[in-house]
C-alpha cells in the first residue's frame, strides 16, 4: 500500500512540475475583427515560444484575416496565412493563463469569462485596417503596427509570460 501511495505522490508531483514549467501557458488575444492586430499578436507570441497555446478571437470577427496583416507578418518571418477569424463566444468558459485585448473596442465589450483567467491585460494598438491610401501606404501602416506589436509583446512575454 505504501508503494502505491508513493507512486501516486510521485505522479502528482510530476504533474505539478509539468504545470509549473515555462511555456505551455494558454493565452487568448482579443480584438474586434480578429483580422489583423490579434492575429499578428498571436503569431508573434507563438513564434517567441512554440510551447505556448495561443488563440485569438474577436467580438465581431471579419470574414478573413486581412491580407495586409498576412503580408506584413510574412516579411517578419511569421506565417499567419492559415488563421481564421473566430468569435470570442466559442472560448467563453475555457481557462486561460492570460487574456490580452489589443484594441479599445474589445477591451470595453469583452465578455466575462466563466473559466479561470489568471491575468487580464490590455495592450492597445491603432487599427491598421482603417488605413487609407495606396497599397504601399496601407502596408506602411501595417508594418508600423506590426513592429509595435512585436516590440510590446516581446517585452510582455519576457517580463510576464515566460
N, C-alpha and C positions, 0 to 999 in steps of 0.2 A: 504494500500500500504506500509506503514511504517513497518507493521508486516512482510510482505513478504521480504522486504529489510533486516530486522533484522534477519529473519530466514536464508536468503541467506548468510549474513555475518557470522553467527554462523557456517553454513555448510562449508564455505570457511576456516574459522579459524580452525575448527576441522580437515579438510583435511591437512592443513599446519602443524598442531601439529602432526598428524599421520606421515607425511612425515619426520618430524624432530625427531621422536622417535628413540632411538638407535635400532640397528638391522634393519632387513628388507632391508638392502642395497643389491644391485646387484653387484656381483663380478664374473669376468671371470678370470680363471687361465689358462695360455697358456704355452705349451711346444711343442716339436717337435712331438713325437709319441703319446702323451696323453695316455700313458700306465703305467706310474709309478709316476714321480715327480708331475705332475699336478693333477693326481688322488689323490695322498696322501695329497697334499696341500689342495685341495678342501675338502677332507674328514675331515681333521683337522679343517678347518675353520667352516664347518657345525657343527662339534662337539663342537666347542667353543661357538657357538651361533646359535641355530636352527632357529632363525628368519631371518638369512641371506639367501639370494637366491644366491647360489654358483653354478657356471657352470665351466666346464673345457673343453678344446679343444686343438687340435694340428694342426700344419702346415702340417704335413704328418702323420696322425693318423695310429696307428697299428691296427691289426685285433681284438685285445682283450687287456684287462687290464692284465698286467704282473702278473702271479701267485705268484711271489715272493713279489710283492708290496701288493697283497691281503693278503698274509700270514703275512707279516711284520705289516701291519695295524691291522690285527685281533689280533695280540699279544698286540697291543697298545689299544685294545678295540674299534676300529673303523672299521666298515664293509663297504668296497668299492667293494664288490664282484658283486654288481648289476650294476656297472659302465660300460659304453661302450665308447670307444674312438670316438670322434667326430671331424669333420673337422671345423676349425675355421671359414670358409666361411659362415657357417649357422648362425653365430652370427653377421656378419657384418651388420651394420645398426641399431642394437639394442643399447639401452642405458645401461651403467654400471657406477656405482659409482667408481669402481676400476677395472683396468685390470692389472694383475700381471703376468709377464713372469718369468719362473723358470729355463730356460736354455738359453745358448747363441744363439743357432740357432733360437729359437722363438723370442728372443729379436731383432735379426738382420733382420729377414724376416717376422715379424708380419705385417699383412695387416693394412691399415689405416681404422679406424672405422668411419663410417659416422654418427653413433649415438653419443649421449652425453657420453663422458668418463670423469668422474670427475678427477681421478688420475690414471696415468700410472706409474708403478714401476717395476723394475727388481730385483728379489731376486734369484740369481743363485745357482744351486746345480750341482754337478757332476752327470752324468747319471749312475744310478746303473745297468741299463740293459746291460751296457758294461762290467760288472763284469765277470771274468772268474774263472775257478776252479771247485771245487766240489760244490754241492748244499749248503753245510754248509758254504763254503767260500762266495758264492754268497749271502746267507742270511745275513752274517755278513756285507757285503757292503750295502744291502738294509736296514738293521737295523740302520746302521750309518747315511745314508742319511735320513731315516725316522725321526730319533731323531733330526737331524739338522733342517729338515723342521718343525717339531713340535716346536722346540725352537724359531726359527726365525719368524715363522708365528704367534706364540703366542705373541711374543713381538710386531710384527707389528699390530696384532689385538688390543692389549691393548693400544698402543700408537696412532694409526691412524684410525682404523676402528670403534672401539667401540664408 
